[in-house]
Amino acid sequence: MIRTFGRHKVFLVVLSTQRPGNVKPMLTKIGPATWLVPWAEYEEYEEAGAKKILTDRGGNVAQARNRALHYANKLDLPCLQLDDDLISMKLAKDGKAIPISFASGATLMCDALEGTPYRLAASNVVTNATYVKQPVTVNKTINGGMLLILPTKLSFDPEQKVSEDIDYALKHHATYGGYLRVDCLMTSFKHRQSGGVQVYRDLEWDRKGTEMLKAKWGEKVRDRHSKDNPYHVIVNLS
């Protein structure tokens, strides 16, 4: 769905799988959007209240992201991709977290990317404002919960079924010299719930995804040493 945020027109799409119950809460938080769901789940999402629905084969978040990009590119518009489990959005300012509307957050992201040589921006999933030292940083580890992608020929690797966001960011770094993380835009998502990428994600898939990243990008990624997941990696472009 084409939405206008500030002076920016974007194609707003919510990526979702096996979570039709998230439609109404998301409508309350973000307003109207196009929902991209597996074709077999079309009727469930329609009954749940989704007005604009695109479909794909399902079972692969990278392919779903590419389908969203395809439609945005046809419209020659930026593609704003959003996970279906947004909890809150806040602005980090002077060490404090200030609630802001989705429209204000989307406008902030569009404004941040405008005028840069880059074509990718992500929100910040850190939710403690005391950790936010700069409004915007370049070439840091991103999370795909909220991505703004300007028209580009770059696509997500469909074989990279997890950590596809990090892989895609590194593609942007290789092609355009970098990408943005809008650190002052703090977004919280209810990750690890059933549905979405969790349909197929497990430690084995995390291991495979990390091995693929290291094979493609070498020292540009390094282990995060996470207690929750031994296969988490972070971007290493400093």
N, CA, C and O of each residue as an XYZ file, in Angstrom:
952
protein
N       0.846     -1.189      0.000
C       0.000      0.000      0.000
C       0.880      1.237      0.000
O       1.866      1.303      0.735
N       0.533      2.205     -0.810
C       1.289      3.447     -0.863
C       0.849      4.335      0.298
O      -0.332      4.653      0.442
N       1.804      4.724      1.112
C       1.542      5.635      2.229
C       2.476      6.825      2.110
O       3.558      6.721      1.533
N       2.060      7.942      2.652
C       2.875      9.140      2.650
C       3.268      9.475      4.081
O       2.416      9.599      4.961
N       4.567      9.620      4.299
C       5.101      9.981      5.605
C       5.921     11.255      5.431
O       6.976     11.237      4.797
N       5.438     12.354      5.990
C       6.078     13.626      5.727
C       5.949     13.952      4.255
O       4.841     14.024      3.724
N       7.076     14.150      3.594
C       7.054     14.413      2.146
C       7.438     13.175      1.336
O       7.723     13.277      0.143
N       7.447     12.023      1.974
C       7.928     10.807      1.338
C       6.788      9.825      1.057
O       6.013      9.495      1.954
N       6.692      9.367     -0.176
C       5.779      8.283     -0.518
C       6.548      6.970     -0.491
O       7.637      6.866     -1.055
N       5.975      5.970      0.167
C       6.624      4.661      0.252
C       5.591      3.567      0.048
O       4.390      3.782      0.211
N       6.083      2.391     -0.310
C       5.244      1.193     -0.366
C       5.432      0.469      0.953
O       6.508     -0.064      1.229
N       4.378      0.448      1.776
C       4.453     -0.141      3.110
C       3.909     -1.560      3.075
O       2.767     -1.786      2.674
N       4.734     -2.520      3.498
C       4.326     -3.920      3.480
C       4.696     -4.595      4.798
O       5.801     -4.426      5.315
N       3.754     -5.356      5.322
C       3.980     -6.138      6.530
C       4.174     -7.594      6.131
O       3.324     -8.171      5.453
N       5.280     -8.188      6.547
C       5.574     -9.582      6.242
C       5.024    -10.462      7.369
O       5.303    -10.220      8.544
N       4.242    -11.484      7.006
C       3.602    -12.272      8.045
C       3.375    -13.706      7.583
O       3.126    -13.960      6.404
N       3.464    -14.632      8.519
C       3.187    -16.049      8.280
C       2.553    -16.653      9.534
O       3.101    -16.535     10.630
N       1.420    -17.286      9.371
C       0.736    -17.995     10.460
C       0.450    -17.098     11.664
O       0.458    -17.561     12.804
N       0.199    -15.820     11.407
C      -0.126    -14.898     12.486
C      -1.273    -13.959     12.110
O      -1.129    -12.747     12.270
N      -2.390    -14.461     11.624
C      -3.501    -13.560     11.286
C      -4.010    -12.792     12.489
O      -4.602    -11.723     12.337
N      -3.786    -13.324     13.688
C      -4.201    -12.625     14.888
C      -3.465    -11.321     15.120
O      -3.878    -10.517     15.956
N      -2.370    -11.096     14.387
C      -1.612     -9.854     14.539
C      -2.150     -8.721     13.676
O      -1.700     -7.581     13.803
N      -3.112     -9.020     12.796
C      -3.598     -7.995     11.867
C      -4.225     -6.820     12.624
O      -3.823     -5.675     12.419
N      -5.183     -7.081     13.477
C      -5.878     -5.989     14.164
C      -4.955     -5.171     15.062
O      -5.020     -3.942     15.027
N      -4.091     -5.808     15.874
C      -3.158     -4.994     16.672
C      -2.245     -4.128     15.810
O      -1.944     -2.989     16.169
N      -1.805     -4.664     14.680
C      -0.931     -3.882     13.805
C      -1.691     -2.731     13.152
O      -1.145     -1.637     13.007
N      -2.931     -2.959     12.760
C      -3.731     -1.874     12.192
C      -3.860     -0.722     13.176
O      -3.820      0.447     12.793
N      -4.014     -1.066     14.445
C      -4.121     -0.034     15.474
C      -2.825      0.749     15.604
O      -2.838      1.962     15.810
N      -1.699      0.041     15.480
C      -0.398      0.692     15.674
C       0.075      1.466     14.449
O       0.609      2.566     14.589
N      -0.110      0.911     13.244
C       0.515      1.495     12.052
C      -0.477      1.993     11.011
O      -0.085      2.704     10.085
N      -1.755      1.636     11.141
C      -2.721      2.016     10.119
C      -2.687      1.051      8.950
O      -2.140     -0.045      9.074
N      -3.262      1.436      7.812
C      -3.361      0.518      6.672
C      -2.007      0.196      6.055
O      -1.108      1.035      5.994
N      -1.893     -1.053      5.598
C      -0.659     -1.519      4.960
C      -1.004     -2.696      4.059
O      -2.074     -3.292      4.188
N      -0.111     -3.022      3.161
C      -0.212     -4.266      2.401
C       0.385     -5.387      3.236
O       1.459     -5.242      3.820
N      -0.325     -6.502      3.282
C       0.174     -7.682      3.998
C       0.676     -8.694      2.981
O      -0.030     -9.026      2.029
N       1.889     -9.182      3.181
C       2.448    -10.206      2.313
C       2.472    -11.511      3.088
O       3.193    -11.643      4.077
N       1.668    -12.489      2.627
C       1.470    -13.732      3.372
C       1.538    -14.913      2.413
O       1.407    -14.718      1.205
N       1.739    -16.135      2.911
C       1.697    -17.311      2.041
C       0.325    -17.436      1.374
O      -0.701    -17.140      1.985
N       0.320    -17.873      0.126
C      -0.937    -17.925     -0.625
C      -1.988    -18.792      0.071
O      -3.182    -18.504     -0.013
N      -1.550    -19.851      0.759
C      -2.496    -20.750      1.425
C      -3.185    -20.103      2.624
O      -4.166    -20.637      3.142
N      -2.668    -18.943      3.070
C      -3.229    -18.284      4.246
C      -4.012    -17.023      3.894
O      -4.408    -16.269      4.783
N      -4.231    -16.796      2.624
C      -4.894    -15.565      2.162
C      -6.227    -15.343      2.883
O      -6.467    -14.266      3.428
N      -7.082    -16.349      2.887
C      -8.424    -16.191      3.446
C      -8.378    -15.900      4.943
O      -9.193    -15.128      5.449
N      -7.436    -16.509      5.651
C      -7.320    -16.275      7.086
C      -7.001    -14.813      7.372
O      -7.568    -14.217      8.288
N      -6.096    -14.239      6.590
C      -5.722    -12.843      6.798
C      -6.836    -11.905      6.351
O      -7.050    -10.857      6.960
N      -7.539    -12.274      5.297
C      -8.669    -11.465      4.830
C      -9.748    -11.427      5.911
O     -10.301    -10.368      6.209
N     -10.041    -12.579      6.491
C     -11.044    -12.648      7.556
C     -10.596    -11.895      8.804
O     -11.423    -11.405      9.572
N      -9.282    -11.805      9.002
C      -8.749    -11.113     10.174
C      -8.777     -9.599     10.016
O      -8.553     -8.871     10.983
N      -9.055     -9.110      8.786
C      -9.173     -7.669      8.589
C      -8.152     -7.035      7.674
O      -8.174     -5.820      7.478
N      -7.243     -7.837      7.099
C      -6.276     -7.277      6.139
C      -7.001     -6.889      4.859
O      -7.694     -7.716      4.268
N      -6.852     -5.638      4.423
C      -7.572     -5.146      3.251
C      -6.766     -5.312      1.960
O      -7.330     -5.598      0.904
N      -5.474     -5.134      2.048
C      -4.590     -5.290      0.893
C      -3.664     -6.472      1.171
O      -2.917     -6.454      2.149
N      -3.704     -7.497      0.324
C      -2.921     -8.702      0.566
C      -2.184     -9.116     -0.697
O      -2.778     -9.219     -1.770
N      -0.897     -9.350     -0.563
C      -0.086     -9.993     -1.592
C       0.312    -11.362     -1.068
O       0.385    -11.572      0.143
N       0.567    -12.282     -1.968
C       0.927    -13.630     -1.539
C       2.236    -14.093     -2.169
O       2.663    -13.595     -3.211
N       2.853    -15.055     -1.505
C       4.007    -15.749     -2.059
C       3.902    -17.214     -1.642
O       2.893    -17.628     -1.072
N       4.932    -17.991     -1.922
C       4.867    -19.423     -1.637
C       4.962    -19.735     -0.151
O       4.500    -20.784      0.296
N       5.562    -18.824      0.617
C       5.716    -19.050      2.052
C       6.958    -19.871      2.370
O       7.551    -20.494      1.490
N       7.342    -19.861      3.644
C       8.445    -20.700      4.092
C       9.834    -20.162      3.849
O      10.815    -20.887      4.014
N       9.939    -18.886      3.455
C      11.263    -18.321      3.191
C      11.164    -16.808      3.281
O      10.618    -16.164      2.386
N      11.690    -16.241      4.358
C      11.554    -14.812      4.578
C      12.323    -14.002      3.535
O      11.887    -12.912      3.163
N      13.459    -14.517      3.056
C      14.231    -13.791      2.046
C      13.438    -13.668      0.745
O      13.432    -12.608      0.120
N      12.775    -14.740      0.339
C      11.948    -14.685     -0.862
C      10.777    -13.727     -0.678
O      10.407    -13.012     -1.609
N      10.195    -13.709      0.516
C       9.093    -12.781      0.783
C       9.581    -11.344      0.683
O       8.887    -10.490      0.130
N      10.751    -11.072      1.205
C      11.303     -9.719      1.118
C      11.535     -9.326     -0.343
O      11.286     -8.184     -0.728
N      12.005    -10.256     -1.137
C      12.234     -9.969     -2.551
C      10.926     -9.676     -3.282
O      10.875     -8.821     -4.167
N       9.878    -10.388     -2.905
C       8.587    -10.136     -3.542
C       8.080     -8.736     -3.201
O       7.531     -8.041     -4.056
N       8.264     -8.335     -1.962
C       7.888     -6.978     -1.570
C       8.702     -5.944     -2.352
O       8.161     -4.939     -2.813
N      10.001     -6.198     -2.497
C      10.846     -5.288     -3.271
C      10.397     -5.208     -4.722
O      10.422     -4.136     -5.326
N       9.990     -6.335     -5.279
C       9.536     -6.382     -6.670
C       8.368     -5.415     -6.887
O       8.362     -4.649     -7.850
N       7.393     -5.455     -5.998
C       6.236     -4.579     -6.143
C       6.611     -3.120     -5.934
O       6.119     -2.246     -6.649
N       7.473     -2.847     -4.969
C       7.899     -1.471     -4.734
C       8.677     -0.923     -5.921
O       8.496      0.232     -6.306
N       9.542     -1.750     -6.502
C      10.318     -1.311     -7.660
C       9.426     -1.027     -8.858
O       9.697     -0.107     -9.629
N       8.356     -1.815     -9.020
C       7.413     -1.557    -10.110
C       6.756     -0.189     -9.948
O       6.438      0.480    -10.930
N       6.561      0.210     -8.708
C       5.982      1.519     -8.423
C       7.031      2.621     -8.379
O       6.697      3.801     -8.269
N       8.303      2.233     -8.465
C       9.435      3.152     -8.347
C       9.366      3.912     -7.026
O       9.555      5.127     -6.978
N       9.090      3.165     -5.949
C       8.978      3.759     -4.632
C       9.872      3.030     -3.637
O      10.184      1.855     -3.826
N      10.284      3.721     -2.579
C      10.968      3.024     -1.497
C      10.054      1.962     -0.907
O       8.833      2.114     -0.903
N      10.650      0.891     -0.410
C       9.901     -0.201      0.207
C      10.161     -0.177      1.704
O      11.294     -0.355      2.151
N       9.102      0.044      2.473
C       9.212      0.010      3.924
C       8.664     -1.324      4.394
O       7.453     -1.545      4.373
N       9.554     -2.216      4.819
C       9.183     -3.568      5.242
C       9.139     -3.635      6.762
O      10.039     -3.155      7.451
N       8.064     -4.247      7.268
C       7.847     -4.281      8.700
C       7.445     -5.682      9.137
O       6.622     -6.331      8.491
N       8.034     -6.147     10.242
C       7.576     -7.389     10.851
C       6.174     -7.190     11.415
O       5.757     -6.062     11.681
N       5.451     -8.293     11.596
C       4.039     -8.200     11.983
C       3.809     -8.147     13.486
O       2.666     -8.214     13.938
N       4.883     -8.028     14.268
C       4.746     -8.120     15.720
C       5.326     -6.912     16.447
O       5.943     -7.045     17.504
N       5.118     -5.728     15.866
C       5.602     -4.498     16.493
C       4.906     -4.282     17.836
O       3.680     -4.352     17.930
N       5.698     -4.022     18.867
C       5.154     -3.744     20.198
C       5.095     -2.246     20.448
O       4.055     -1.713     20.834
N       6.217     -1.572     20.227
C       6.261     -0.140     20.511
C       7.323      0.534     19.660
O       8.203     -0.118     19.097
N       7.223      1.840     19.580
C       8.195      2.653     18.857
C       8.453      3.903     19.693
O       7.527      4.617     20.077
N       9.736      4.149     19.967
C      10.083      5.298     20.802
C      11.272      6.056     20.223
O      12.084      5.502     19.482
N      11.353      7.311     20.572
C      12.462      8.161     20.163
C      13.429      8.311     21.324
O      13.042      8.709     22.422
N      14.696      7.986     21.071
C      15.731      8.172     22.078
C      16.254      9.601     21.984
O      16.779     10.012     20.950
N      16.107     10.347     23.063
C      16.559     11.743     23.070
C      17.057     12.103     24.463
O      16.322     12.000     25.445
N      18.305     12.522     24.532
C      18.921     12.932     25.797
C      18.801     11.844     26.859
O      18.558     12.129     28.031
N      18.974     10.595     26.434
C      18.944      9.486     27.370
C      17.559      9.042     27.789
O      17.421      8.167     28.644
N      16.529      9.632     27.198
C      15.156      9.268     27.542
C      14.449      8.645     26.332
O      14.772      8.941     25.181
N      13.478      7.775     26.626
C      12.687      7.124     25.582
C      11.319      7.785     25.518
O      10.532      7.712     26.462
N      11.048      8.433     24.389
C       9.809      9.183     24.224
C       8.920      8.461     23.216
O       9.328      8.290     22.067
N       7.714      8.029     23.605
C       6.828      7.358     22.644
C       6.501      8.263     21.454
O       6.206      9.445     21.625
N       6.558      7.698     20.259
C       6.183      8.439     19.062
C       5.269      7.566     18.211
O       5.224      6.348     18.382
N       4.554      8.190     17.307
C       3.658      7.459     16.427
C       4.436      6.747     15.339
O       5.584      7.086     15.049
N       3.792      5.750     14.738
C       4.437      5.049     13.632
C       4.732      6.000     12.487
O       5.799      5.928     11.877
N       3.795      6.892     12.189
C       4.001      7.845     11.093
C       5.219      8.722     11.345
O       5.988      9.005     10.426
N       5.396      9.153     12.594
C       6.563      9.983     12.927
C       7.852      9.182     12.794
O       8.864      9.695     12.315
N       7.809      7.913     13.223
C       8.991      7.074     13.101
C       9.354      6.800     11.658
O      10.529      6.840     11.295
N       8.351      6.520     10.825
C       8.609      6.274      9.412
C       9.161      7.525      8.742
O      10.070      7.439      7.916
N       8.619      8.680      9.092
C       9.125      9.940      8.537
C      10.570     10.164      8.935
O      11.389     10.578      8.114
N      10.886      9.892     10.191
C      12.252     10.042     10.686
C      13.212      9.168      9.896
O      14.300      9.612      9.529
N      12.820      7.935      9.636
C      13.678      7.033      8.886
C      13.882      7.525      7.454
O      14.999      7.499      6.937
N      12.812      7.968      6.822
C      12.914      8.486      5.448
C      13.803      9.716      5.392
O      14.636      9.845      4.495
N      13.628     10.615      6.344
C      14.443     11.833      6.380
C      15.922     11.498      6.575
O      16.789     12.130      5.972
N      16.208     10.506      7.417
C      17.595     10.140      7.703
C      18.299      9.609      6.466
O      19.478      9.887      6.246
N      17.567      8.837      5.650
C      18.183      8.225      4.469
C      18.305      9.215      3.317
O      19.198      9.093      2.479
N      17.412     10.189      3.278
C      17.417     11.172      2.191
C      18.722     11.969      2.200
O      19.193     12.393      3.255
N      19.286     12.163      1.040
C      20.490     12.973      0.932
C      21.775     12.232      1.207
O      22.853     12.820      1.113
N      21.693     10.948      1.549
C      22.891     10.129      1.737
C      23.143      9.334      0.453
O      22.259      9.247     -0.399
N      24.335      8.755      0.306
C      24.580      7.896     -0.858
C      24.024      6.490     -0.677
O      24.194      5.642     -1.552
N      23.365      6.234      0.444
C      22.933      4.879      0.786
C      21.480      4.624      0.385
O      20.715      5.552      0.126
N      21.123      3.336      0.343
C      19.778      2.964     -0.089
C      19.089      2.003      0.877
O      18.063      1.405      0.554
N      19.668      1.868      2.055
C      19.097      0.985      3.071
C      19.221      1.624      4.443
O      20.270      2.150      4.815
N      18.119      1.565      5.187
C      18.144      2.024      6.579
C      17.329      1.052      7.422
O      16.355      0.465      6.950
N      17.737      0.893      8.661
C      17.033      0.023      9.609
C      16.797      0.783     10.896
O      17.548      1.694     11.243
N      15.745      0.399     11.603
C      15.516      0.967     12.927
C      16.447      0.283     13.932
O      17.163     -0.658     13.592
N      16.423      0.764     15.150
C      17.256      0.227     16.219
C      16.394     -0.662     17.112
O      15.312     -0.251     17.531
N      16.856     -1.864     17.405
C      16.077     -2.738     18.295
C      16.562     -2.659     19.741
O      16.032     -3.357     20.606
N      17.555     -1.826     20.012
C      17.916     -1.523     21.392
C      16.835     -0.612     21.960
O      16.484      0.389     21.336
N      16.305     -0.943     23.126
C      15.180     -0.175     23.667
C      15.539      0.611     24.927
O      14.661      1.180     25.577
N      16.813      0.643     25.269
C      17.274      1.436     26.398
C      17.950      2.688     25.849
O      19.025      2.612     25.254
N      17.320      3.828     26.050
C      17.794      5.071     25.441
C      19.165      5.495     25.935
O      19.856      6.251     25.252
N      19.578      5.024     27.113
C      20.895      5.412     27.621
C      22.026      4.840     26.782
O      23.155      5.328     26.839
N      21.724      3.798     25.997
C      22.745      3.201     25.141
C      22.854      3.900     23.783
O      23.763      3.603     23.009
N      21.956      4.805     23.494
C      21.951      5.495     22.196
C      22.835      6.732     22.303
O      22.483      7.702     22.974
N      23.972      6.690     21.645
C      24.947      7.776     21.728
C      24.869      8.722     20.533
O      25.229      9.894     20.640
N      24.398      8.213     19.398
C      24.267      9.030     18.193
C      22.899      8.775     17.572
O      22.382      7.661     17.657
N      22.302      9.799     16.943
C      20.993      9.588     16.310
C      21.036      8.549     15.205
O      20.119      7.739     15.069
N      22.114      8.572     14.407
C      22.242      7.670     13.263
C      23.675      7.162     13.196
O      24.620      7.928     13.381
N      23.836      5.852     12.929
C      25.163      5.290     12.729
C      25.226      4.592     11.372
O      24.200      4.285     10.765
N      26.438      4.350     10.916
C      26.666      3.769      9.592
C      27.366      2.422      9.741
O      28.311      2.281     10.517
N      26.887      1.437      8.985
C      27.548      0.131      8.870
C      27.644     -0.632     10.200
O      28.660     -1.262     10.492
N      26.580     -0.567     10.990
C      26.499     -1.336     12.221
C      25.602     -2.556     11.998
O      24.963     -2.679     10.953
N      25.558     -3.442     12.968
C      24.690     -4.618     12.878
C      23.230     -4.172     12.886
O      22.827     -3.362     13.721
N      22.447     -4.701     11.959
C      21.042     -4.312     11.888
C      20.139     -5.515     12.155
O      20.570     -6.667     12.132
N      18.878     -5.201     12.406
C      17.834     -6.202     12.523
C      16.748     -5.850     11.514
O      16.443     -4.675     11.305
N      16.163     -6.875     10.886
C      15.227     -6.641      9.800
C      13.805     -6.321     10.209
O      12.910     -6.345      9.365
N      13.563     -6.018     11.491
C      12.202     -5.734     11.932
C      11.559     -4.584     11.195
O      10.366     -4.629     10.895
N      12.330     -3.550     10.897
C      11.840     -2.395     10.143
C      12.948     -1.932      9.206
O      13.963     -1.394      9.647
N      12.747     -2.142      7.933
C      13.737     -1.801      6.921
C      13.145     -0.845      5.904
O      12.020     -1.040      5.442
N      13.893      0.181      5.556
C      13.534      1.082      4.464
C      14.548      0.876      3.352
O      15.750      1.044      3.557
N      14.051      0.506      2.161
C      14.929      0.191      1.038
C      14.529      1.042     -0.154
O      13.415      0.919     -0.662
N      15.432      1.905     -0.601
C      15.173      2.695     -1.799
C      15.262      1.794     -3.029
O      15.892      0.738     -2.971
N      14.637      2.197     -4.148
C      14.698      1.359     -5.353
C      16.131      0.930     -5.673
O      17.032      1.765     -5.744
N      16.333     -0.359     -5.863
C      17.654     -0.932     -6.086
C      17.511     -2.265     -6.803
O      16.461     -2.905     -6.749
N      18.577     -2.671     -7.472
C      18.594     -3.990     -8.104
C      19.058     -5.078     -7.135
O      18.990     -6.265     -7.457
N      19.521     -4.688     -5.971
C      19.999     -5.670     -5.004
C      18.820     -6.451     -4.428
O      17.786     -5.875     -4.088
N      18.989     -7.751     -4.326
C      17.943     -8.605     -3.771
C      18.505     -9.434     -2.622
O      19.718     -9.568     -2.462
N      17.597     -9.983     -1.833
C      17.983    -10.873     -0.746
C      18.331    -12.245     -1.309
O      17.722    -12.700     -2.277
N      19.298    -12.888     -0.709
C      19.703    -14.231     -1.127
C      18.667    -15.227     -0.624
O      18.539    -15.406      0.587
N      17.911    -15.893     -1.530
C      16.871    -16.822     -1.076
C      17.406    -18.035     -0.337
O      16.654    -18.723      0.353
N      18.717    -18.309     -0.475
C      19.319    -19.412      0.272
C      19.628    -19.016      1.717
O      19.840    -19.873      2.575
N      19.650    -17.710      1.971
C      19.968    -17.208      3.302
C      18.652    -17.054      4.081
O      18.123    -15.951      4.215
N      18.139    -18.175      4.588
C      16.807    -18.189      5.187
C      16.775    -17.614      6.604
O      15.701    -17.317      7.127
N      17.924    -17.459      7.216
C      18.038    -16.710      8.473
C      19.231    -15.768      8.326
O      20.119    -16.002      7.506
N      19.244    -14.704      9.124
C      20.286    -13.668      9.030
C      20.334    -13.051      7.644
O      21.374    -12.549      7.218
N      19.207    -13.087      6.940
C      19.145    -12.494      5.596
C      19.305    -10.982      5.652
O      19.747    -10.368      4.681
N      18.944    -10.369      6.800
C      19.074     -8.927      6.946
C      20.543     -8.507      6.995
O      20.925     -7.510      6.382
N      21.365     -9.264      7.721
C      22.791     -8.943      7.802
C      23.454     -9.143      6.438
O      24.255     -8.315      6.003
N      23.121    -10.228      5.781
C      23.666    -10.490      4.449
C      23.306     -9.361      3.486
O      24.150     -8.907      2.712
N      22.063     -8.912      3.535
C      21.599     -7.859      2.624
C      22.288     -6.528      2.940
O      22.641     -5.779      2.029
N      22.478     -6.238      4.225
C      23.183     -5.015      4.598
C      24.610     -5.014      4.051
O      25.097     -3.990      3.572
N      25.272     -6.161      4.127
C      26.636     -6.243      3.613
C      26.678     -6.106      2.093
O      27.655     -5.597      1.544
N      25.635     -6.551      1.419
C      25.535     -6.302     -0.027
C      25.479     -4.798     -0.295
O      26.128     -4.297     -1.213
N      24.699     -4.091      0.513
C      24.606     -2.638      0.341
C      25.944     -1.970      0.631
O      26.321     -1.010     -0.041
N      26.652     -2.470      1.622
C      27.974     -1.923      1.913
C      28.908     -2.128      0.734
O      29.664     -1.226      0.373
N      28.861     -3.312      0.131
C      29.750     -3.606     -1.005
C      29.396     -2.786     -2.233
O      30.277     -2.425     -3.013
N      28.111     -2.486     -2.414
C      27.658     -1.802     -3.625
C      27.618     -0.281     -3.471
O      28.049      0.448     -4.364
N      27.108      0.184     -2.356
C      26.896      1.624     -2.172
C      27.818      2.242     -1.121
O      27.759      3.447     -0.878
N      28.656      1.436     -0.508
C      29.589      1.957      0.480
C      29.050      1.991      1.892
O      29.765      2.367      2.821
N      27.786      1.600      2.067
C      27.261      1.596      3.421
C      25.751      1.559      3.492
O      25.058      1.425      2.483
N      25.260      1.681      4.716
C      23.828      1.685      5.013
C      23.683      2.336      6.384
O      24.670      2.539      7.091
N      22.455      2.660      6.750
C      22.208      3.372      7.999
C      21.491      2.504      9.029
O      20.692      1.632      8.687
N      21.792      2.763     10.276
C      20.944      2.304     11.371
C      20.493      3.551     12.115
O      21.313      4.293     12.656
N      19.208      3.772     12.139
C      18.665      4.965     12.794
C      18.537      4.646     14.287
O      17.497      4.181     14.753
N      19.600      4.905     15.007
C      19.679      4.471     16.400
C      18.660      5.164     17.304
O      18.209      4.581     18.289
N      18.300      6.389     16.979
C      17.354      7.106     17.835
C      15.931      6.591     17.666
O      15.061      6.921     18.472
N      15.675      5.787     16.632
C      14.355      5.201     16.413
C      14.357      3.789     16.995
O      14.793      2.839     16.345
N      13.871      3.665     18.207
C      13.919      2.396     18.927
C      12.605      1.640     18.729
O      11.538      2.119     19.113
N      12.695      0.469     18.135
C      11.513     -0.341     17.855
C      11.615     -1.665     18.598
O      12.665     -2.308     18.616
N      10.519     -2.053     19.201
C      10.468     -3.309     19.946
C       9.511     -4.263     19.244
O       8.388     -3.890     18.906
N       9.966     -5.507     19.026
C       9.165     -6.528     18.363
C       9.064     -7.758     19.264
O       9.973     -8.049     20.042
N       7.955     -8.467     19.149
C       7.747     -9.669     19.943
C       8.335    -10.865     19.207
O       7.600    -11.693     18.667
N       9.659    -10.954     19.187
C      10.325    -12.036     18.479
C      10.182    -13.358     19.231
O       9.827    -13.389     20.409
N      10.468    -14.440     18.522
C      10.461    -15.794     19.087
C       9.052    -16.299     19.411
O       8.910    -17.269     20.155
N       8.016    -15.667     18.873
C       6.685    -16.242     18.990
C       6.463    -17.194     17.822
O       7.191    -17.151     16.830
N       5.461    -18.048     17.941
C       5.190    -18.999     16.860
C       4.783    -18.250     15.603
O       4.252    -17.142     15.672
N       5.037    -18.864     14.453
C       4.764    -18.217     13.175
C       5.984    -17.462     12.683
O       7.045    -17.506     13.305
N       5.827    -16.768     11.561
C       6.936    -16.018     10.995
C       8.097    -16.928     10.647
O       7.896    -18.067     10.226
N       9.308    -16.428     10.822
C      10.500    -17.211     10.509
C      10.655    -18.397     11.459
O      11.391    -19.340     11.167
N       9.955    -18.347     12.604
C      10.055    -19.457     13.557
C       9.420    -20.737     13.016
O       9.590    -21.806     13.602
N       8.691    -20.638     11.907
C       8.125    -21.832     11.275
C       9.231    -22.837     10.955
O       9.028    -24.047     11.063
N      10.391    -22.336     10.565
C      11.485    -23.251     10.213
C      12.780    -22.981     10.979
O      13.714    -23.780     10.906
N      12.847    -21.890     11.697
C      14.111    -21.534     12.332
C      14.371    -22.379     13.578
O      13.480    -22.569     14.406
N      15.589    -22.879     13.702
C      16.063    -23.560     14.895
C      17.573    -23.366     14.964
O      18.137    -22.660     14.128
N      18.235    -23.974     15.935
C      19.677    -23.795     16.073
C      20.436    -24.304     14.856
O      21.480    -23.758     14.500
N      19.913    -25.358     14.211
C      20.580    -25.878     13.023
C      20.526    -24.865     11.891
O      21.509    -24.673     11.175
N      19.372    -24.212     11.730
C      19.283    -23.194     10.687
C      20.154    -21.989     11.032
O      20.749    -21.383     10.142
N      20.235    -21.638     12.313
C      21.124    -20.550     12.705
C      22.573    -20.896     12.389
O      23.339    -20.048     11.933
N      22.939    -22.149     12.635
C      24.308    -22.584     12.320
C      24.569    -22.476     10.824
O      25.603    -21.951     10.409
N      23.637    -22.969     10.011
C      23.804    -22.904      8.556
C      23.893    -21.456      8.087
O      24.731    -21.110      7.255
N      23.014    -20.613      8.636
C      23.012    -19.212      8.223
C      24.319    -18.523      8.543
O      24.831    -17.739      7.743
N      24.864    -18.817      9.727
C      26.132    -18.214     10.126
C      27.279    -18.717      9.261
O      28.155    -17.939      8.883
N      27.284    -19.997      8.947
C      28.327    -20.541      8.070
C      28.276    -19.887      6.696
O      29.319    -19.593      6.112
N      27.082    -19.658      6.178
C      26.946    -18.995      4.882
C      27.477    -17.574      4.934
O      28.174    -17.133      4.020
N      27.149    -16.855      6.004
C      27.644    -15.485      6.130
C      29.168    -15.450      6.183
O      29.796    -14.623      5.523
N      29.752    -16.332      6.956
C      31.215    -16.337      7.084
C      31.883    -16.736      5.775
O      32.951    -16.223      5.440
N      31.254    -17.660      5.026
C      31.820    -18.072      3.745
C      31.779    -16.924      2.739
O      32.697    -16.770      1.933
N      30.719    -16.122      2.785
C      30.565    -15.025      1.819
C      31.334    -13.764      2.224
O      31.886    -13.061      1.379
N      31.360    -13.488      3.552
C      31.838    -12.174      3.980
C      33.097    -12.217      4.837
O      33.657    -11.168      5.157
N      33.549    -13.402      5.211
C      34.806    -13.518      5.940
C      34.846    -12.676      7.203
O      33.966    -12.789      8.056
N      35.865    -11.829      7.328
C      36.077    -11.055      8.549
C      35.108     -9.887      8.686
O      35.167     -9.151      9.671
N      34.226     -9.708      7.723
C      33.222     -8.637      7.841
C      32.108     -9.007      8.813
O      31.270     -8.171      9.151
N      32.101    -10.258      9.260
C      31.204    -10.666     10.350
C      32.042    -11.382     11.400
O      33.073    -11.979     11.090
N      31.588    -11.315     12.636
C      32.277    -12.042     13.707
C      31.245    -12.526     14.726
O      30.131    -12.007     14.793
N      31.631    -13.518     15.509
C      30.724    -14.091     16.495
C      30.337    -13.056     17.545
O      31.147    -12.236     17.977
N      29.078    -13.125     17.933
C      28.584    -12.207     18.956
C      28.829    -12.735     20.358
O      28.820    -11.971     21.323
N      29.048    -14.046     20.474
C      29.241    -14.703     21.765
C      27.998    -14.529     22.651
O      28.090    -14.157     23.821
N      26.847    -14.809     22.055
C      25.586    -14.687     22.761
C      25.298    -15.946     23.580
O      25.500    -17.060     23.097
N      24.831    -15.772     24.807
C      24.458    -16.919     25.637
C      23.193    -17.574     25.110
O      23.024    -18.787     25.232
N      22.298    -16.778     24.523
C      21.023    -17.302     24.030
C      21.188    -18.126     22.764
O      20.475    -19.107     22.557
N      22.125    -17.727     21.923
C      22.311    -18.412     20.644
C      23.785    -18.368     20.262
O      24.299    -17.291     19.957
N      24.480    -19.499     20.270
C      25.923    -19.505     19.985
C      26.253    -19.164     18.542
O      27.426    -18.983     18.212
N      25.251    -19.071     17.669
C      25.514    -18.827     16.257
C      25.193    -17.400     15.828
O      25.242    -17.095     14.636
N      24.870    -16.530     16.760
C      24.631    -15.146     16.411
C      25.941    -14.480     15.975
O      27.002    -14.735     16.544
N      25.845    -13.636     14.969
C      27.019    -12.883     14.520
C      26.669    -11.401     14.474
O      25.497    -11.025     14.457
N      27.701    -10.571     14.452
C      27.535     -9.138     14.291
C      28.421     -8.676     13.142
O      29.384     -9.341     12.761
N      28.067     -7.527     12.610
C      28.848     -6.935     11.526
C      30.149     -6.386     12.074
O      30.179     -5.812     13.163
N      31.222     -6.563     11.322
C      32.550     -6.130     11.749
C      33.181     -5.306     10.627
O      34.045     -5.795      9.898
N      32.742     -4.051     10.494
C      33.218     -3.188      9.412
C      33.997     -1.987      9.917
O      34.273     -1.058      9.158
N      34.353     -2.001     11.194
C      35.038     -0.843     11.778
C      36.428     -0.667     11.200
O      37.143      0.260     11.581
